[in-house]
Amino acid sequence: MSTALLQTPESTHRVYLQDCDMLGHLNNARYLDYFLNAREDHTTQHYALNLGQLAQQQNAGWVITKHHISYLRPARHGEVVRIRTQLIHFDNSNLVVEMQMLHEDGLRLKAVLWSELAFVKVDSGVRTDHSDSLMDMLEQLDVEDVNYDPDGFDERVRRLRKELKQLRREGEE
């Protein structure tokens, strides 16, 4: 009997001074690093998926084709942020991963990122299909509660903010 895979892993990270702008806010470009590093940690820790090994074994790997990002509140120097990542869409050769940066308590959204990725052959860069074993894993990881629409990023951000606001209200009661 196999154990169900964690669909939405999360971890915390401290915001370092070297990653901040003159105002002490996390530099916009560094958000991508924080998100992508967290996702790599999550795939290694929770799915035993080493992306470098996968590329060697299958002569294929994921490349980012597009990012949608919304900066909502600044992440500040010295602050601890919580990062959640989850697969919200996949097909034979594509993925969409949603990543959320929140206040340490998990109740205030700082940024949301959708990364669209294509699975390509390492030697040619040509799109290729996921293996059957990858498709099986992706099926387990897909968060069906998120109704993915390629043009629905802004609506998703609004919905997340509303859900977290409701959670904060419930916590105050």
PyMOL commands that set and color helices and strands:
alter all, ss='L'
color gray80, all
select helices_A, chain A and resi 17-19+28-47+51-58+132-141+153-172
alter helices_A, ss='H'
color red, helices_A
select strands_A, chain A and resi 10-14+60-71+80-90+94-103+109-121
alter strands_A, ss='S'
color yellow, strands_A
deselect
rebuild
show_as cartoon
